[in-house]
């Protein structure tokens, strides 16, 4: 049992590391494209950083599934086709915390009271919680920021929920396909030396 929790926590750590690394990568690409003031470039870099992030998640979960297949075939582990999805849901808890905080506070904002510039004014606590939760949520998912900015939904409260869906799908499918050992990448271990 301890071995299971150790492997799960190791996989969660890898998912966090991938998210942090691609957050920095996505933010750098977004910043470079935004400075050029070319919206097409912002979108292209956004799509590239998102796809690169999802590719890394797929490889990680496929390898995990392939590793588990050995234990499944040996009868030491039960097949769980939803393991990739469940682990990714756990890894996305910080994203959901900020998404819920952003959405709840946004719906508490009084939309009838605006200043001269069209900004909401009250209640102040809801404005502050929304701004902080949205800012942190978008920042920790900067691999998607170019796409959201191009679509004009960067500050939408539902955006923080939507951006978790691709990772859930990719990790769920990647793990499932890994347990079947199909649609994987050739590893360096399978290459033969030709000397």
N, C-alpha and C positions, 0 to 999 in steps of 0.2 A: 504494500500500500504506500509506504514512504517513497518507493521508487517511482510510482505513478505521479505523486505530487511533486517530486523532484523534477521529473521530465516536463510536467505541465508548467511549473514555475520557470523552468529554463526556456520553454517555448514562449511563454508570456514575455519574458525578458527580451528574447530575440525580436518579438513583435514590437515591443516598446522601442528598442534600439533602431529597428527599421523605420519606425514612424519618426523618431527624433532625427535620424540622419537625413531622411527625405524631406523633413520639414525645413531643415537648413538648405538643402539642395533646391527645393522648390522656391524658397524665399529668395535665394540668390538669382535663380533664373527669372523669377517674376520682377525683381528689382531691376535687373539688367534690361529686360524687355520694356518695362514701364518707363525707364529713362529715355528710351528711344521714341516714346510716344507713338508707337506703331501698335495699334490694337490687334492686328493680325498676328504679329509676333508674340504678343502677350498670350493670345489664345493658343498658338502653336507650342510655345514653351510650357504653358499650363497643361496641355494635353500630353506633352512629352514627359513632364515630371510625374503626372498622375499615372500614366502607363508604366513608367519605369518603377514606381512604387508598387503598383499592382503586380508587375512581373516579379519583383523580389519577393513579395508575399506568396505568390503562386509557387515559386521555386522552394521556398522555405516549407510551405505546407505540403507540397508534393513529396519532398524528401522525408518529411515527418510521416506521411502516410505510407511511403515505401518502407520506411524503417519499421513501422508498426505492422506491416503486412507479414514480415518475418515472424513476429510473435503471434499474429493471428493464425497464420498457417501452421505454426507449431502448437497451437492450442493453449498458449500462455496468456492470451488476451482475447477479449470478446470484440467482435467487429462493431464499431460505432460509426455509422456513416455521417453522423452529425458532429463528430468530435471537432473537426476544423471550424465549423460554424460556432460551436459552443465556446471554444477557446478564443476565437476572434471577438465574440460578444463580451467575454471577460476583459480582453485587452482594450475594448472600446469603452469601458466604463467611464474613464475620464472624459471622453468625448461626449457621452450621454449626460454626464453631470453638467457640463457647460451648455449643452443643447437644451436641457430641461430648464436650467436657470435662465437662459436667454429667452426661451419661449414663454415661460410663466411671467417673467417680468415684463416682456413686451405686451402681453395681453392685459397686464395691470396698468399700463400707461393710458392716461386719459387722452384720447385722440382728438377730442373736441377743443382742447386748449392749446393754441399755438402762439409762438411769438411772431414778430414781423417777418422773420426769415422762413417761417414755416416749420420751425423746430418744435417738438413736443416740450412741455414745461413741467407737467406733474403726473404722478407724484415723483418726487426727486429720487427716492430710494429705488423705484422701478427703473428709472432712466439710468441710474448708476449701475445697478445690477446688470441690466441689459447690455450696457456699453462694455463693461468689464468682461462679462461672460462671452459676448460675441467676439470681442477682440482676442481673448485668449483662445477661444475655440477655433477661430479662423487661423490664428498664428500657429497652433500646434498641428494644423492640417494645411500648411502652406503649399503642399504639393498640389492642392486643388485650387489655390487662390487665383491663378491666371484664368481658369475656366469660369469661376464665379464672377470675377471682375468683368470679363468679356460679356457674360450674360446679364450683368447688372443685378445680381442677387447676392452680392457679397455681404450685405447687411441684413438680408432677410432672415427672420428667426428660424425658418424651416431648413435653411441651408446646412446647419450643423447636424441635422438628422440625416439629410440626403447624402452627405459626404461619407457616411459610414457604410452605406449600402454596397458600393463596389468592393470594399475590403471583405465584407461578409460573404458576398457571392464568390469572389475569387478564392478566398481561403477555404470555404466549404467545398467548392468544386476541386480545388487543388488537392486537398486532403483525400477526398473520395477517389480521384483519379490516381493518386499515389498509392492507395491501398489496392488498386487494380493494376498498378504499374503500367499505365497507358498515358500517353501525351506528356511524358517527362522529357527532361533534357539529358543528353548523354553526359555522363560524368567522366572526370579524368581517370577514375579508377577502372573504367572499362576500356580505355585506350591501351593498345599494346605498343610496346617499344619496338621500333623497327631499326635496330642498329646492326 
